[in-house]
Amino acid sequence: MPQSLVQIRGLKKSFGSLRVLDGIDLDVAKGEAVCVIGPSGSGKTTLLRCINLLEPYDQGSIKVDGTEIGYEEGGSTRKRRSERALAPIRADIGMVFQLFNLFPHLTALENVMLGLTKVRGISKAEAKDRAGHWLNRVGLSDKLQSLPSQLSGGQQQRVGIARAVAMGPKVLLLDEITSALDPELVGEVLSVVQGLARDGMTMIVVTHEMTFARDVGSRIIFMDEGRVVIDGPSRDVLANASQNERLKSFLARIEMKH
Amino acid sequence: MIAYVMGVLPFLWQGLLVTLTVSALVVASSLVTGILCGIGLVYGRWWIAWPIRIYSDILRGTPLIVLIFLIIYGLPLLGVDFGNYGSAVIALTAFKTAHVAEIARGAIQSIHFGQTDAGKAIGLTFRQRLQYVILPQAVRRFLPPWINAVADAVKGSALVSLAGIVDLTLAVQQVIGRTYDPLPMYLLGAAMYFIINYSLSLTSRRLEARFAYIRE
């Protein structure tokens, strides 16, 4: 197995007395697209948010490309990195959100350019080129000057993807990126993600789209009650779903919703 | 009558200038201190946020006139004397700071936390998130109540007349002291305050329209 780009060991996290992540171990290799599925409250989103420290965690370790992301190593003490030290680490981990979270006062182009100019320090002209390239790639070359409020949900989410990918992240985290969309808009967003996966972008995808998980994800992680219950190649996991009671009932419930 | 009004206008004009200068000083300095306190309330650690919270609650719960007298007559007893004019400006600024801090706090907190998440996710530092993401959006929620507060500051500045500073209000009273004809002078004074504050509220409406692109 190639060296893992994302390495998670013994990750634990509680909200008050509620344990949300209960010892997660996960390796993601470079170029792999891992789909994380599981019932609501199983800890999928929290896991994703821990990877770029939008959510602090209590125990365990998360390394991206060999760097312990949230906490400084060395000695026996565990010290949370300062916001200033975290910023460049987060810039290398792209994230796309369920509710898009575009900046409403900026145009599509400016949304993508902001990180390039302010974080990567790229000149305005070059950032504009690069942002234009990615917006073109997600099929929005005619919407560069539109504000988020002038775009459909699917278009907004594609801007969100362009904003994350333009930064050139080592890994891309996608948090239920189609669940806030009207059904007819889901396809346009998923095909963009499919393209990125083909190009070898390393991705961790929290999703309820089973066909997507089967066709695009090389691996499926099934989480329940804060633990990884099943971890295996997508087709195998779905083909043998009947052998695991919890996965079977989860899939049956998803099936009913669609 | 017109000749009479024309005669006292230069004197009232001097008073109006004092009112405008006091108001401008108070509005400008409380804008800076108030926004800093508002940011401290939202993002500060407890040793920053708590003192601001206590300050704001006490100041907003104190009558302005008590505060003015406290600074003019109380502080000199402790050996600190800013003079009447300085004390009045300081008292009004201290009072207004507490109000602006609350307006800024509300405006910042009204921005969805997803905006902070998105800013963090592309690697913006705290200062960059404030500068490029949070404050540009918060400004729209901030402006309408803040302009109200500015209008309040203009009206509140009339209290400095009680400290013997000849602003518009005291100028009007002094003219009445000579003519013994209060009604026309009070109406004239009220009209001058109204013109200032009405232009402020028109400005407010224009600014709101200017920032209308940020949808709720």
Interface residues (C-beta under 8 A of the other chain):
Chain A: N52 L54 E83 R84 L86 A87 P88 I89 R90 A91 D92 I93 G94 M95 F97 L99 N101 L102 F103 P104 H105 L114 G115 K118 V119 L147 S149 R163 A164 M167
Chain B: H112 G114 Q115 D117 A118 K120 A121 I122 G123 L124 T125 F126 Q128 Y132 V133 P136 Q137 Y213 I214 R215
